[in-house]
């Protein structure tokens, strides 16, 4: 069985030859990996069954200086116009929103949103995806922060949440613009023959959703549904993965209804993966389930093995599981635990 066949079989809820896995690392953890293994390619080293594809970076970032008159010298600005001030660790930044002070739709219309339609941003996709397929690998498109996270990052979380209540024209204008951009990107991924599209927005906290489920259903569900519907019209067999950290149980049936096939990361500290498998395993697959707040940093290697074995025997029963830590592995995760995770997948996943 090729890696591509394996991951597609698993996520289509059939039993593969072994459970596929994923690992993601912070820069600090990646340095440890290189030191311990002598390799610079952890995806190949750990036999991951897919590779991600994305749009190319822009040749030039627009001038956002008018939105940040007092920005610190060490700050950088993304193509979305979000300023990032370095924090205490390499992968953490303080984010400053460029549209935090707007008061009119006109200011949104004049905002220099990224241009993803330029050919150089996406003309490589067909060749890159074909290359992965010829190598036996699945191609997975990254389009997380699909709608909501982009909106609040450029507007500011407090501002945007209030917009959805008291400045609804502004909320609508921002969400519609971002949905239009995500729709174009998703269509290009589907046209390019990608196997899986990673969509998602963080809508959960540790114990509850960020917003009432009915607010999510009003503002985000119809827009996400449109992206999925039009994408599956281009490639019906494409798998739609949806990411949200935290607790999102109230809207899982809604996600299934609009065409989500795979739920990520299924944080065990917030939701019970075994319970979700019993409730939704005939309609939904799961990607994740190994806690990065508990098991990976604080468990012993033997405890990591036990948790992996349990998830494979329960959530992975009959297919429907890609097992992975539920977030990037931080430098405080012991190297022995990373090895224990991979080795136990190989020991128990066949």
C-alpha positions as a Markdown table, in Angstrom:
| # | Residue | x | y | z |
|---|---|---|---|---|
| 1 | Unk | 0.0 | 0.0 | 0.0 |
| 2 | Unk | 1.4 | 3.4 | -1.0 |
| 3 | Unk | 1.4 | 6.2 | 1.6 |
| 4 | Unk | -1.3 | 8.0 | -0.4 |
| 5 | Unk | -3.5 | 4.9 | -0.5 |
| 6 | Unk | -2.9 | 4.5 | 3.2 |
| 7 | Unk | -3.9 | 8.0 | 4.3 |
| 8 | Unk | -6.9 | 8.1 | 2.0 |
| 9 | Unk | -8.1 | 4.7 | 3.1 |
| 10 | Unk | -7.8 | 5.7 | 6.8 |
| 11 | Unk | -9.6 | 9.1 | 6.3 |
| 12 | Unk | -12.3 | 7.5 | 4.3 |
| 13 | Unk | -13.0 | 5.3 | 7.3 |
| 14 | Unk | -11.6 | 2.1 | 6.0 |
| 15 | Unk | -8.9 | 0.0 | 7.6 |
| 16 | Unk | -5.4 | 0.7 | 6.2 |
| 17 | Unk | -2.3 | -1.5 | 6.6 |
| 18 | Unk | -1.2 | 0.8 | 9.4 |
| 19 | Unk | -2.4 | 4.0 | 11.1 |
| 20 | Unk | -0.9 | 7.1 | 9.4 |
| 21 | Unk | 0.8 | 9.7 | 11.6 |
| 22 | Unk | 1.8 | 13.3 | 11.7 |
| 23 | Unk | 4.3 | 15.3 | 13.7 |
| 24 | Unk | 4.8 | 19.1 | 13.7 |
| 25 | Unk | 7.6 | 20.9 | 15.4 |
| 26 | Unk | 8.5 | 24.4 | 16.6 |
| 27 | Unk | 11.9 | 25.7 | 15.5 |
| 28 | Unk | 13.5 | 24.7 | 18.8 |
| 29 | Unk | 12.2 | 21.1 | 18.6 |
| 30 | Unk | 13.4 | 21.0 | 15.0 |
| 31 | Unk | 16.9 | 21.9 | 16.1 |
| 32 | Unk | 16.8 | 19.0 | 18.6 |
| 33 | Unk | 15.6 | 16.7 | 15.8 |
| 34 | Unk | 18.5 | 17.6 | 13.6 |
| 35 | Unk | 21.0 | 17.2 | 16.4 |
| 36 | Unk | 19.6 | 13.8 | 17.4 |
| 37 | Unk | 19.2 | 12.3 | 13.9 |
| 38 | Unk | 21.5 | 14.2 | 11.6 |
| 39 | Unk | 18.5 | 14.6 | 9.2 |
| 40 | Unk | 16.9 | 17.8 | 8.1 |
| 41 | Unk | 13.7 | 16.1 | 6.8 |
| 42 | Unk | 11.5 | 15.0 | 9.7 |
| 43 | Unk | 8.6 | 14.1 | 7.4 |
| 44 | Unk | 10.7 | 11.5 | 5.5 |
| 45 | Unk | 12.5 | 10.4 | 8.7 |
| 46 | Unk | 9.2 | 9.6 | 10.4 |
| 47 | Unk | 7.5 | 8.2 | 7.3 |
| 48 | Unk | 4.7 | 10.7 | 7.1 |
| 49 | Unk | 2.3 | 9.8 | 4.3 |
| 50 | Unk | 1.7 | 13.2 | 2.8 |
| 51 | Unk | 3.2 | 16.6 | 2.0 |
| 52 | Unk | 1.6 | 20.0 | 2.2 |
| 53 | Unk | 1.2 | 22.4 | -0.6 |
| 54 | Unk | 0.5 | 26.1 | -0.4 |
| 55 | Unk | 0.3 | 29.2 | -2.6 |
| 56 | Unk | 3.7 | 30.9 | -3.2 |
| 57 | Unk | 4.7 | 33.8 | -1.1 |
| 58 | Unk | 4.1 | 37.3 | -2.6 |
| 59 | Unk | 6.8 | 39.0 | -4.6 |
| 60 | Unk | 6.1 | 42.2 | -2.7 |
| 61 | Unk | 4.1 | 43.1 | 0.4 |
| 62 | Unk | 1.9 | 46.2 | 0.3 |
| 63 | Unk | 2.7 | 49.3 | 2.2 |
| 64 | Unk | 0.8 | 49.2 | 5.5 |
| 65 | Unk | 2.7 | 52.1 | 7.2 |
| 66 | Unk | -0.4 | 54.3 | 7.4 |
| 67 | Unk | -2.0 | 51.7 | 9.7 |
| 68 | Unk | 1.0 | 51.6 | 12.1 |
| 69 | Unk | 2.3 | 55.1 | 12.8 |
| 70 | Unk | 4.2 | 53.9 | 16.0 |
| 71 | Unk | 5.3 | 50.4 | 15.1 |
| 72 | Unk | 8.5 | 49.2 | 16.9 |
| 73 | Unk | 11.6 | 48.8 | 14.7 |
| 74 | Unk | 11.8 | 45.1 | 15.3 |
| 75 | Unk | 8.3 | 44.4 | 14.1 |
| 76 | Unk | 7.5 | 42.6 | 10.8 |
| 77 | Unk | 4.3 | 42.8 | 8.7 |
| 78 | Unk | 2.6 | 39.9 | 7.0 |
| 79 | Unk | 1.0 | 40.2 | 3.5 |
| 80 | Unk | -2.4 | 40.5 | 5.4 |
| 81 | Unk | -1.1 | 43.6 | 7.0 |
| 82 | Unk | -0.8 | 42.1 | 10.5 |
| 83 | Unk | 2.1 | 43.5 | 12.5 |
| 84 | Unk | 4.1 | 41.0 | 14.6 |
| 85 | Unk | 6.4 | 42.1 | 17.4 |
| 86 | Unk | 8.8 | 39.3 | 18.5 |
| 87 | Unk | 8.0 | 37.6 | 21.8 |
| 88 | Unk | 10.0 | 35.6 | 24.3 |
| 89 | Unk | 10.2 | 32.5 | 22.0 |
| 90 | Unk | 10.9 | 32.3 | 18.3 |
| 91 | Unk | 7.4 | 31.1 | 17.4 |
| 92 | Unk | 5.5 | 33.6 | 19.5 |
| 93 | Unk | 4.6 | 37.2 | 18.6 |
| 94 | Unk | 2.4 | 40.0 | 19.7 |
| 95 | Unk | 0.1 | 40.7 | 16.9 |
| 96 | Unk | -1.2 | 44.2 | 16.1 |
| 97 | Unk | -4.3 | 44.5 | 13.9 |
| 98 | Unk | -4.3 | 47.1 | 11.1 |
| 99 | Unk | -8.0 | 47.7 | 10.9 |
| 100 | Unk | -8.6 | 48.1 | 14.6 |
| 101 | Unk | -9.7 | 51.8 | 14.2 |
| 102 | Unk | -11.8 | 51.7 | 11.1 |
| 103 | Unk | -15.4 | 53.0 | 11.2 |
| 104 | Unk | -16.7 | 52.6 | 7.6 |
| 105 | Unk | -17.1 | 50.1 | 4.8 |
| 106 | Unk | -15.1 | 52.3 | 2.5 |
| 107 | Unk | -12.0 | 51.7 | 4.6 |
| 108 | Unk | -12.4 | 48.0 | 4.1 |
| 109 | Unk | -12.9 | 48.4 | 0.4 |
| 110 | Unk | -9.7 | 50.5 | 0.2 |
| 111 | Unk | -7.6 | 48.0 | 2.3 |
| 112 | Unk | -4.8 | 46.3 | 0.4 |
| 113 | Unk | -5.8 | 42.7 | 0.8 |
| 114 | Unk | -3.4 | 40.0 | -0.6 |
| 115 | Unk | -3.6 | 39.1 | -4.3 |
| 116 | Unk | -3.8 | 35.3 | -4.5 |
| 117 | Unk | -5.1 | 35.4 | -8.1 |
| 118 | Unk | -1.7 | 36.4 | -9.6 |
| 119 | Unk | -0.5 | 33.4 | -11.6 |
| 120 | Unk | 2.9 | 33.1 | -9.9 |
| 121 | Unk | 1.1 | 32.4 | -6.6 |
| 122 | Unk | -0.5 | 29.2 | -7.8 |
| 123 | Unk | 0.8 | 28.1 | -11.2 |
| 124 | Unk | 3.2 | 25.6 | -9.5 |
| 125 | Unk | 0.4 | 23.6 | -7.9 |
| 126 | Unk | -0.3 | 21.0 | -10.6 |
| 127 | Unk | 3.3 | 20.1 | -11.1 |
| 128 | Unk | 4.1 | 19.9 | -7.4 |
| 129 | Unk | 1.0 | 17.8 | -6.6 |
| 130 | Unk | 1.7 | 15.5 | -9.6 |
| 131 | Unk | 5.3 | 15.0 | -8.3 |
| 132 | Unk | 4.0 | 14.0 | -4.8 |
| 133 | Unk | 1.5 | 11.6 | -6.4 |
| 134 | Unk | 4.2 | 10.0 | -8.5 |
| 135 | Unk | 6.3 | 9.5 | -5.3 |
| 136 | Unk | 3.3 | 7.7 | -3.8 |
| 137 | Unk | 2.5 | 10.5 | -1.4 |
| 138 | Unk | -0.8 | 12.3 | -0.7 |
| 139 | Unk | -1.0 | 16.0 | -1.3 |
| 140 | Unk | -2.6 | 18.1 | 1.4 |
| 141 | Unk | -3.5 | 21.8 | 0.8 |
| 142 | Unk | -3.1 | 24.2 | 3.7 |
| 143 | Unk | -5.9 | 26.7 | 4.0 |
| 144 | Unk | -6.4 | 27.0 | 7.7 |
| 145 | Unk | -7.5 | 30.3 | 9.2 |
| 146 | Unk | -10.1 | 30.1 | 6.4 |
| 147 | Unk | -12.5 | 32.8 | 7.4 |
| 148 | Unk | -12.9 | 33.8 | 11.1 |
| 149 | Unk | -9.3 | 33.9 | 12.2 |
| 150 | Unk | -8.2 | 36.1 | 9.2 |
| 151 | Unk | -11.1 | 38.4 | 10.0 |
| 152 | Unk | -10.4 | 39.0 | 13.6 |
| 153 | Unk | -6.6 | 39.2 | 13.1 |
| 154 | Unk | -6.9 | 42.1 | 10.8 |
| 155 | Unk | -9.7 | 43.8 | 12.8 |
| 156 | Unk | -8.8 | 42.8 | 16.4 |
| 157 | Unk | -10.6 | 40.0 | 18.3 |
| 158 | Unk | -12.6 | 42.3 | 20.6 |
| 159 | Unk | -13.5 | 44.7 | 17.8 |
| 160 | Unk | -14.6 | 41.9 | 15.5 |
| 161 | Unk | -16.7 | 40.1 | 18.1 |
| 162 | Unk | -18.5 | 43.4 | 18.8 |
| 163 | Unk | -18.9 | 44.0 | 15.0 |
| 164 | Unk | -20.9 | 40.8 | 14.8 |
| 165 | Unk | -23.3 | 42.3 | 17.3 |
| 166 | Unk | -23.4 | 46.0 | 16.8 |
| 167 | Unk | -21.4 | 46.8 | 13.6 |
| 168 | Unk | -22.8 | 44.1 | 11.4 |
| 169 | Unk | -22.1 | 45.8 | 8.1 |
| 170 | Unk | -18.4 | 45.9 | 8.9 |
| 171 | Unk | -18.4 | 42.3 | 10.0 |
| 172 | Unk | -20.2 | 41.3 | 6.8 |
| 173 | Unk | -17.9 | 43.2 | 4.5 |
| 174 | Unk | -14.7 | 41.7 | 6.1 |
| 175 | Unk | -16.1 | 38.1 | 6.2 |
| 176 | Unk | -17.4 | 38.3 | 2.6 |
| 177 | Unk | -14.0 | 39.5 | 1.3 |
| 178 | Unk | -12.1 | 36.8 | 3.1 |
| 179 | Unk | -14.5 | 34.1 | 2.1 |
| 180 | Unk | -14.2 | 35.2 | -1.6 |
| 181 | Unk | -10.4 | 34.8 | -1.3 |
| 182 | Unk | -10.5 | 31.5 | 0.5 |
| 183 | Unk | -13.0 | 30.2 | -2.1 |
| 184 | Unk | -10.6 | 31.0 | -5.0 |
| 185 | Unk | -7.7 | 29.3 | -3.2 |
| 186 | Unk | -9.8 | 26.2 | -2.4 |
| 187 | Unk | -10.9 | 26.0 | -6.1 |
| 188 | Unk | -7.4 | 26.2 | -7.3 |
| 189 | Unk | -6.3 | 23.4 | -4.9 |
| 190 | Unk | -9.2 | 21.2 | -6.1 |
| 191 | Unk | -8.4 | 21.9 | -9.8 |
| 192 | Unk | -4.8 | 21.0 | -9.1 |
| 193 | Unk | -5.9 | 17.5 | -7.9 |
| 194 | Unk | -5.0 | 17.9 | -4.2 |
| 195 | Unk | -6.2 | 15.0 | -2.1 |
| 196 | Unk | -7.1 | 16.8 | 1.2 |
| 197 | Unk | -7.8 | 20.5 | 2.0 |
| 198 | Unk | -7.1 | 21.7 | 5.5 |
| 199 | Unk | -9.7 | 24.3 | 6.4 |
| 200 | Unk | -10.4 | 25.6 | 9.8 |
| 201 | Unk | -10.7 | 28.5 | 12.3 |
| 202 | Unk | -10.1 | 28.3 | 16.1 |
| 203 | Unk | -13.6 | 28.6 | 17.5 |
| 204 | Unk | -13.1 | 26.8 | 20.8 |
| 205 | Unk | -11.6 | 27.5 | 24.2 |
| 206 | Unk | -10.6 | 25.0 | 26.8 |
| 207 | Unk | -14.1 | 24.5 | 28.1 |
| 208 | Unk | -16.5 | 26.2 | 25.7 |
| 209 | Unk | -16.9 | 27.8 | 22.3 |
| 210 | Unk | -15.6 | 31.3 | 21.7 |
| 211 | Unk | -19.0 | 32.4 | 20.6 |
| 212 | Unk | -22.5 | 30.9 | 21.0 |
| 213 | Unk | -23.1 | 28.1 | 18.5 |
| 214 | Unk | -26.0 | 30.1 | 17.0 |
| 215 | Unk | -23.7 | 33.0 | 16.3 |
| 216 | Unk | -21.3 | 30.6 | 14.6 |
| 217 | Unk | -24.2 | 29.2 | 12.6 |
| 218 | Unk | -25.3 | 32.7 | 11.5 |
| 219 | Unk | -21.9 | 34.2 | 10.6 |
| 220 | Unk | -19.5 | 31.4 | 9.8 |
| 221 | Unk | -21.4 | 28.2 | 8.9 |
| 222 | Unk | -22.9 | 29.5 | 5.6 |
| 223 | Unk | -19.6 | 30.9 | 4.4 |
| 224 | Unk | -17.7 | 27.7 | 5.2 |
| 225 | Unk | -20.5 | 25.7 | 3.6 |
| 226 | Unk | -20.1 | 27.6 | 0.4 |
| 227 | Unk | -16.3 | 27.0 | 0.3 |
| 228 | Unk | -16.8 | 23.3 | 0.8 |
| 229 | Unk | -19.8 | 23.0 | -1.6 |
| 230 | Unk | -18.1 | 24.7 | -4.5 |
| 231 | Unk | -14.8 | 22.8 | -3.9 |
| 232 | Unk | -16.5 | 19.4 | -3.8 |
| 233 | Unk | -18.3 | 20.3 | -7.0 |
| 234 | Unk | -14.9 | 20.6 | -8.7 |
| 235 | Unk | -13.6 | 17.3 | -7.1 |
| 236 | Unk | -16.3 | 15.3 | -5.3 |
| 237 | Unk | -13.8 | 12.8 | -3.7 |
| 238 | Unk | -11.7 | 15.5 | -2.1 |
| 239 | Unk | -11.5 | 15.2 | 1.7 |
| 240 | Unk | -12.3 | 18.3 | 3.8 |
| 241 | Unk | -10.4 | 18.6 | 7.0 |
| 242 | Unk | -11.5 | 21.1 | 9.6 |
| 243 | Unk | -9.3 | 22.4 | 12.4 |
| 244 | Unk | -10.3 | 24.0 | 15.6 |
| 245 | Unk | -8.5 | 23.9 | 18.9 |
| 246 | Unk | -10.5 | 23.5 | 22.0 |
| 247 | Unk | -14.1 | 22.5 | 22.7 |
| 248 | Unk | -16.4 | 22.6 | 19.7 |
| 249 | Unk | -18.8 | 19.7 | 20.4 |
| 250 | Unk | -22.0 | 21.8 | 19.8 |
| 251 | Unk | -21.2 | 22.3 | 16.1 |
| 252 | Unk | -19.8 | 19.0 | 15.2 |
| 253 | Unk | -23.1 | 17.9 | 13.6 |
| 254 | Unk | -23.2 | 21.1 | 11.7 |
| 255 | Unk | -19.7 | 20.5 | 10.3 |
| 256 | Unk | -20.7 | 17.0 | 9.2 |
| 257 | Unk | -23.8 | 18.5 | 7.6 |
| 258 | Unk | -21.9 | 21.0 | 5.4 |
| 259 | Unk | -19.4 | 18.4 | 4.2 |
| 260 | Unk | -16.5 | 18.2 | 6.7 |
| 261 | Unk | -14.9 | 14.7 | 6.5 |
| 262 | Unk | -12.0 | 15.0 | 9.0 |
| 263 | Unk | -11.9 | 16.7 | 12.4 |
| 264 | Unk | -8.6 | 18.1 | 13.8 |
| 265 | Unk | -7.0 | 18.1 | 16.4 |
| 266 | Unk | -9.5 | 16.6 | 18.8 |
| 267 | Unk | -7.8 | 17.8 | 22.0 |
| 268 | Unk | -8.3 | 15.1 | 24.7 |
| 269 | Unk | -8.0 | 17.8 | 27.4 |
| 270 | Unk | -11.2 | 19.5 | 25.9 |
| 271 | Unk | -13.2 | 16.7 | 24.2 |
| 272 | Unk | -13.2 | 12.9 | 24.6 |
| 273 | Unk | -11.9 | 11.4 | 21.3 |
| 274 | Unk | -13.3 | 7.9 | 22.2 |
| 275 | Unk | -16.8 | 9.4 | 22.9 |
| 276 | Unk | -16.7 | 11.3 | 19.6 |
| 277 | Unk | -15.7 | 8.2 | 17.7 |
| 278 | Unk | -18.7 | 6.4 | 19.1 |
| 279 | Unk | -21.1 | 9.2 | 18.3 |
| 280 | Unk | -19.7 | 10.3 | 14.9 |
| 281 | Unk | -17.3 | 7.6 | 13.7 |
| 282 | Unk | -19.6 | 6.5 | 10.9 |
| 283 | Unk | -19.6 | 10.0 | 9.4 |
| 284 | Unk | -16.3 | 11.6 | 10.5 |
| 285 | Unk | -12.6 | 10.7 | 10.7 |
| 286 | Unk | -10.2 | 12.1 | 13.3 |
| 287 | Unk | -6.7 | 13.6 | 13.0 |
| 288 | Unk | -4.8 | 14.2 | 16.2 |
| 289 | Unk | -6.0 | 12.9 | 19.7 |
| 290 | Unk | -2.6 | 12.9 | 21.5 |
| 291 | Unk | -2.5 | 15.8 | 24.0 |
| 292 | Unk | 0.2 | 18.4 | 23.8 |
| 293 | Unk | -0.9 | 20.0 | 27.1 |
| 294 | Unk | -0.6 | 16.7 | 28.9 |
| 295 | Unk | 0.8 | 13.5 | 27.4 |
| 296 | Unk | 3.6 | 14.7 | 25.1 |
| 297 | Unk | 5.3 | 17.2 | 27.5 |
| 298 | Unk | 4.5 | 15.7 | 30.9 |
| 299 | Unk | 4.0 | 11.9 | 30.3 |
| 300 | Unk | 6.8 | 9.3 | 30.6 |
| 301 | Unk | 7.7 | 7.4 | 27.4 |
| 302 | Unk | 5.7 | 4.4 | 28.7 |
| 303 | Unk | 2.7 | 6.7 | 29.3 |
| 304 | Unk | 3.0 | 8.0 | 25.7 |
| 305 | Unk | 2.9 | 4.4 | 24.5 |
| 306 | Unk | -0.1 | 3.6 | 26.5 |
| 307 | Unk | -2.1 | 6.6 | 25.3 |
| 308 | Unk | -1.1 | 5.9 | 21.6 |
| 309 | Unk | -2.1 | 2.2 | 22.0 |
| 310 | Unk | -5.5 | 3.2 | 23.5 |
| 311 | Unk | -6.3 | 5.7 | 20.8 |
| 312 | Unk | -5.4 | 3.3 | 18.0 |
| 313 | Unk | -7.5 | 0.5 | 19.6 |
| 314 | Unk | -10.5 | 2.8 | 20.1 |
| 315 | Unk | -10.6 | 5.9 | 17.8 |
| 316 | Unk | -8.6 | 3.9 | 15.2 |
| 317 | Unk | -10.8 | 0.8 | 15.2 |
| 318 | Unk | -11.9 | 0.0 | 11.7 |
| 319 | Unk | -10.1 | 3.1 | 10.2 |
| 320 | Unk | -10.9 | 6.8 | 10.6 |
| 321 | Unk | -7.8 | 7.9 | 12.4 |
| 322 | Unk | -4.6 | 9.8 | 11.5 |
| 323 | Unk | -2.8 | 9.9 | 14.9 |
| 324 | Unk | -0.8 | 13.0 | 15.8 |
| 325 | Unk | 0.0 | 15.3 | 18.7 |
| 326 | Unk | -2.7 | 17.9 | 18.8 |
| 327 | Unk | -0.4 | 20.8 | 18.1 |
| 328 | Unk | 3.2 | 21.6 | 17.3 |
| 329 | Unk | 5.8 | 20.0 | 19.6 |
| 330 | Unk | 7.4 | 22.6 | 21.8 |
| 331 | Unk | 11.0 | 22.4 | 23.1 |
| 332 | Unk | 9.8 | 21.2 | 26.5 |
| 333 | Unk | 8.6 | 17.9 | 24.9 |
| 334 | Unk | 11.3 | 15.3 | 25.8 |
| 335 | Unk | 13.0 | 13.7 | 22.7 |
| 336 | Unk | 12.3 | 10.3 | 24.3 |
| 337 | Unk | 8.6 | 11.1 | 24.1 |
| 338 | Unk | 8.7 | 11.9 | 20.5 |
| 339 | Unk | 10.5 | 8.6 | 19.8 |
| 340 | Unk | 8.0 | 6.8 | 22.0 |
| 341 | Unk | 5.1 | 8.3 | 20.0 |
| 342 | Unk | 6.5 | 7.2 | 16.6 |
| 343 | Unk | 7.7 | 3.8 | 17.8 |
| 344 | Unk | 4.3 | 3.0 | 19.4 |
| 345 | Unk | 2.4 | 3.9 | 16.2 |
| 346 | Unk | 4.7 | 1.5 | 14.4 |
| 347 | Unk | 4.2 | -1.2 | 17.2 |
| 348 | Unk | 0.5 | -1.0 | 17.6 |
| 349 | Unk | -0.7 | 0.7 | 14.4 |
| 350 | Unk | -0.5 | -2.3 | 12.0 |
